[in-house]
Amino acid sequence: MLTTKQKTRVIKGTAIHDKDTGSPEVQIALLSKKIDELTAHLKKHKKDNHSRRGLLGMVADRQTHLAYLRKNYPRRYSSITKKLELSK
């Protein structure tokens, strides 16, 4: 789970303007951070299937946001994938 400080740090790093908290870029960055933390948790606790299901939901949500950016804003999509190192 992300602390408030971690969340604000991620938001400041990817926000488009000062009060931006809901743009696709910010949501993708927050989801990526949560996915990284949950992946580390699941490496220790291999049988935690409830968290695994949550992880799969987060990955699907991030893919949806990325598909939206790729379709409507290709430049923003390429910049966020480079910034977060999400290339395939």
C-alpha positions in Angstrom: 0.0 0.0 0.0 1.3 3.4 -0.9 1.8 6.0 1.7 0.7 9.6 1.2 4.3 10.8 0.7 4.9 8.1 -2.0 1.7 9.0 -3.7 2.4 12.7 -3.9 5.9 12.0 -5.1 4.5 9.9 -8.0 1.9 12.5 -8.8 4.4 15.3 -8.9 6.6 13.3 -11.2 3.9 12.7 -13.8 1.4 15.5 -13.4 0.6 17.6 -16.5 -0.3 20.7 -14.4 -0.2 21.7 -10.7 -3.6 20.3 -9.6 -3.5 17.2 -11.8 -4.5 14.1 -10.0 -6.7 12.2 -12.4 -5.1 12.3 -15.8 -4.3 9.0 -17.4 -0.6 9.5 -17.0 -1.0 10.0 -13.2 -3.3 7.0 -12.9 -0.9 4.8 -14.9 2.0 5.9 -12.7 0.1 5.2 -9.5 -1.0 1.8 -10.8 2.6 0.9 -11.8 3.9 1.8 -8.4 1.2 -0.3 -6.7 1.8 -3.2 -9.1 5.5 -3.1 -8.3 4.9 -3.2 -4.5 2.3 -6.0 -4.8 4.6 -8.0 -7.0 7.3 -7.8 -4.3 4.7 -8.9 -1.7 3.7 -11.9 -3.9 7.3 -13.1 -4.2 7.4 -13.6 -0.5 3.8 -14.8 -0.1 3.3 -17.2 -3.0 -0.1 -18.5 -1.8 -1.8 -15.2 -1.3 -4.4 -15.6 -4.0 -6.6 -12.7 -2.9 -3.7 -10.3 -3.5 -2.9 -12.0 -6.8 -6.4 -11.4 -8.0 -6.1 -7.7 -7.1 -2.9 -7.5 -8.9 -4.5 -8.9 -12.1 -7.2 -6.3 -11.8 -4.7 -3.5 -11.5 -2.7 -4.8 -14.5 -5.9 -4.9 -16.6 -6.8 -1.3 -15.5 -3.4 0.0 -16.4 -3.7 -1.7 -19.8 -7.0 0.0 -20.3 -5.5 3.4 -19.5 -2.5 2.7 -21.8 -4.8 1.7 -24.7 -6.8 4.9 -24.3 -3.6 7.0 -24.4 -2.2 5.0 -27.4 -5.4 5.6 -29.4 -6.1 9.2 -28.6 -2.8 10.8 -27.6 0.2 8.8 -29.1 2.8 11.4 -28.0 1.7 11.3 -24.4 1.6 7.4 -24.6 5.1 7.2 -25.8 6.4 9.7 -23.2 4.7 7.8 -20.3 6.0 4.4 -21.5 9.5 5.8 -21.7 9.3 7.5 -18.3 8.0 4.4 -16.5 9.9 1.9 -18.7 6.8 0.0 -19.7 8.0 -0.9 -23.2 7.3 -4.5 -24.4 
